[in-house]
Amino acid sequence: MKKLLNTVYVTTEGATLRLQGETLVAEVEGVEKTRVPLHMLASVVAFGPVLLTPALIAACAERGITIALMGRNGRFQARVEGPVSGNVLLRREQYRRANTPEDIVRSIVLGKVSNQRALIRRALRDYGSEMDPEAGETLRAACDRMARILRRVQLADTTVDEMRGSEGEAATLYFAIFDHLIRAPDAELRWTSRSRRPPRDAMNALLSFLYTLLTHDCRSACEAVGLDPAVGFLHRDRPGRPSLALDMMEELRAPLADRLALSLVNRRQLRAADFRQMESGAVLLSDEARRTVLAAWQDRKREERRHPFLQEKAPFGLVPYLQAQLLARHLRGDIDAYPPWFWS
C-alpha cells in the first residue's frame, strides 16, 4: 500500500518557504514556523503572496513534489511540477477510450449518486428523530428517487448524454434538499442554491474551497499513476480544464468535501462570523476559518476506511490515488471494469 505523504498548506501572507539540505523550512518574518523533510512531502499549496525560493522550487520539481499556487480566496492560479513521466501506452489507451467512455462514465455516475444518497441516509440515521417530520419525509423521498436514478443508470441509460442527464438530475435533487442537512442556528449559514465563481453565500464558499483542495489531490493522483489529468470521460474536454481530475472527484465530493463541510457547521466549528462579504458580492472564508478548514481536511484525510473493491483499509487521503490506479489498471486491461468507490 502506498504511504500517505504530507501536504503543506501555507496561508500566512508574506511567508517564506526555503530549502535547507533535504528539508522544506517555512518562515514568517524571519521566524521559523515548521520544517518538513522532502521525502515525507507530496505537495505544497500556497495561498496568496508567499515567497518560494528557486532552490526549493527546483528540489520539489526534481522529486515530483507538486507546488500549487492559490489566490487569497482559494481559487487555483498555477502549478509548478517537474517532467511528466506518464506511460505513453497508457495515455494512448486513455485517449482512445475517451471516444467511447460509456462504461467508465457509468461507474463514475453510479459512485457519485450512490455516495450522495449515502450522505442523506447517514443524516437520517444520525439525527432523523430530531428533524421536522416534513424535512425527514423530504429526505426519505430524495433517497427513494435517487435509488430509481441509480437503477436507470445501471439498466436503462445507454449513451453518455443519458448518463450525464441522470447525473444532473441527481445533483439538482441533492442540492435541493441540502439545506435540510444543515443544523447550524446561524441564518447566514442556510443553503439556497449552488453558486460558483464567485460563491454568493457562506456554504457555497466553504464547498468551493473544499472542492479546490479535492481537485488538487485528484489531479496529483492522476499524474502519479501516469494518466493525463486533462482528458476525462464524464467531463467534456476544455482548454485548461483538468477533466479527468474532475471526473475522479465526483465520487468523492459527498464523503470527503460535503460531509466535512456539514460537520464543520453543524458542530459550530465555523459560524457566520467566519465568512466575509466582499463588495463584488462574493463570500470568502476568513484567514482563521481557512486554517480551521485545512486542519479538519488533514484530519479527514487520515481517517481510515475499508476500500470496497480492494478490501483493504486505507486513509481517505489515499482514495484518489487508489481510484486512479484502478482506472489505469482497467485501461490496461488488467480488470474488466473501473470499480467506483462506494461510501458506506
N, C-alpha and C positions, 0 to 999 in steps of 0.2 A: 504494500500500500504506500502510495506517495505521502511524504511528510507535509503537513500543513505549515507553510512558511509564513513569516510575518509581513504585514503591510504597514508601513509607516505613514500616518496621516499628519500633515503639518498645517495647522490652522492659524498660527500666530503670524500676523503680517510683519515683515521685516526680519523673520528668522533666517538663519544661515545654515545650510547643510554642506558639510565638507567631508573630505576623505582623510582619515588618519590610519595609515597602514592598511589593514583589511577591514576597517570599521567605518560605518557612517556615524558622524557626530553632528548633532543638532544643537545650535546655539541661538540664544536670544540676547541681543545687546552684549555680546561677548561672554555670556554666562552659559556654560554647558547645561543642557536640559536632559539629554538622553544620548545613548550610543547603542548601535545595533551592528553586530558582525555581519558582513556581507553574505556569508554562507547561510545565514538564517533569514535572509530577506528575499521576498518575492517581488515587491513593488514599492514605489514611493508615490504618494498622492499629495500634491501641494495645492493649497487654496490661497488665492490672492498673491500679492507680491512677496515671493520667497526667493532668496538667493541660493543657487546651487553652483558650486564651484566646477570649473571644467574638469578637474581631476576626478571628481565624484561622478560626473556625467559619463566620462569615458569608462570608468571602472564598472558602473552599472550596465552600460551597453555591452561591454565585453563579457559580462557574466549573465546576460539575459535578464537583468532586473529592469522592469519597465518603470519609467517615470511618467506620471500623468499630471498635467497642469490644469487646474480648475480656476474659474473666476471666483470672486468673493461670494457669489450666490450659489456656488457649487456646479455651475454649468461647465461642461467639458470644453477645453480650449485646444490642447495639443498633447501629443505623446512623444516621448523620446525612447527609442528602443534600438537595439543592435541589429546585426544582419539577420534576415529571415532565414530560418533553417528548415522550412517545411519540406515534406516529402513531395517531389514533383508528381509522382504517380498517384499519390493520394489526392492531391489537389486537382489533377486532371479528372479523376473519377468524381470528385465533388462538383466540378463544373459540368460534367456530363449529366450527373443525376439532378442537377438544378433545373434541367429542362423537363424532367418527368419526376417531380418530387412528391407525388401523391402519397406514397406510403410513409415517408418521413413527416410530411405535414400532418397526416392523420395522427401519428404518435404524439407530435407536439401539441396539437389541439386537445387530444384526449388527456394528456398530462395537465395542461393548463386548466381546463374546465373542471376536471376531477379535483384538482387542488383548491380551486376557488370554492367548490362545493364542500370540500373537507373543512375549510376555514369556517364556513357558515355553520356546518353541523357541529363543529367544536364550540362555537359561540353558544349554540342552543344547549349543548351539553353542560357548559361551564356556568352559564347564568341565565338559561332559558326560564327558570322558575321565577326570576326577578324581573323579567320583561313584562311590558304591557302585553296583554293577550293578543291584541291586534298585531303588534310587532312580531311576536312569536309565530303567529299564523302566516304572516308575510314571509318570514324566513323559511318556514317549512314549505310553503308553496314554491319559493325560489329553488329550494333543493329538489323538489319534485320536477320542476321544469328543466333544471339542469340535467337531471337524470335522463329525461327524454332527449335533450340535446346530445348527450353522450351516446345514447343508443343510435341516434340519427347519424352521427359522425362515424360510428363504428360499422353500421349496417347499411345505411342509405346513401350518404354522400359519396360521390364518385370522383368529382373534379375538385381541383384546388380551390376554385372560386366558391364552390358549395361549402367546402370546409371553412374557408375564410368567412363566409356568411354566418355559419354556425358559431364560429369563434366570436364574431362581432355581436351576435345575438346574446351569447352568454356574458360577454363583457358588459353590454348595456344593462342586462338584468342584474349583474353583480354590483355595478356601481349605483344602480337604482335603489338597492337595499343597504348600501354601505353605511348609511347614517344609523341604521338600527344596531350596528356593531359597536358604535361609539358610546361609552358610558360616562365620559368626562362631563362635569357640570358647566364648563365654560361655553357660552353660546358661540363664541368665536371659533370653537373647535368643531362645530357641527359641519356636516357634509351636505353639499347641494348637488354638485356635478363635477366631473373631471375637467380640469383646466390645466393647460401647459403653455410654456413659452409665452408669457410667464405664468406661473401659478397664481391664482387670484384669491386664495384663502389659505389658512394655516395647514389643513390636512393635505391639500394638494402640494404645498411647499415641502412638507415632510415626505410625502410619497415620491415626489420628483427627485429629492435629494437621495433617497434610498435607492431609487431606480438607477441613478447615475452610478452609485457605488457598485450595484449589482452588474450593470453593463460592463464596467471596467473589469470585474472579476471574470465575467463570461468571455470577454474578448481575450484576456490573458490566457484563459483556459484553451480557447480555440488555437491560439498561436503556439501554446506549449505542446500540443499534440500534432502540429503540422497542418492544421486546417486554415483556410483563408477566411478570416472573420468578415470579409466584405461580401461574400457570396452566400446568400441564405436560401431558404426553401419556402417558409411561410411569408416572410417579408420580401417584398419586391426589391430588386436591385436599384440603388440610387447612389449617385456620386457622393462620397463622404460618409455614407451610412454603413455601420458595421452590421449588416443584415443577419449574418449567422449568429453573432453575439446576441442580437435582439431575439432571434428565434429561440436560443437556448435559455434566455432569461424568462421567457413566457411561462415555462413550467414552474419557475422558482419565485415568481412575483408574490404569490399568495403566502407560501410558507416562510419565506425569508424576509421580504420587504413589507408586505401588507400586515402580516402578523406582528412584526416588530413595531410598526407604526401604531397599531391599535394598542399594543401593550404599553408603549410609552405614554400615550394619552390617557388610557384607562387606569393606569397605576399612578397618575398625576406626576409622572417624571417630567412631563412637558405640560406647560399651561399656556394660556393665551398670551401672557407677557413675554413668552419666549420667541415670539414672532414679531417682525417689523413690517409695517405697511409702507411701501415706497410711493413716491409721488406719481410714478408711472402706473400704479395700481397693482404692481407685483407684491407678493408677500414672501418674505425671506426669513430663514432661521437666524436668530441672534448668534453671535460667536460662541457664547456659553452653551446655548442649546445645541449647536452643531457639535461641540465637544461631547455633550451628553449622548447624542445620537451615535457618534463614532465609537464611543466606548461600548455602548449597547450592541452595536453592529459587530464589533470584535468578539464580544462575549457570545453573541448568537452564532457566529461562525465556529466557535469552539465546541458548541453543543453537538453531541453525537446522536446519530440515528442509524438504524439498520437500512442499508440500501436494498430496495425491494427486488432488484434483479441479481445483484452480486451476492446478496445475503451475508454481507459483512458490515460491521459497524464502521462509520466514518463520520468525521466532523462535518457540519453543514458547509464550512468553508471549502471543503474538497469536492462537494457535489458538482459544481460547474466543470471541474477538471474530469471527474469520473464520467459525466454525461458526454463531454467532448470526446473522451477516449472511446466510449461505447459507440458514438456516431462514427468515429474513424474506423472502428472495427467492422461496423455494418457496411461502410463504403468499400472496405477492402474485401468484403465477402466472408468475414470470419463468423458473423452471426447473421441470421436471416432477416431480422428487423431491428430498427432502432427502438430500444426499450425506454419509454419515458420514466421520469422519476415521480412516483406517486407518494404523496404525503399522507400519513395516517396517524 
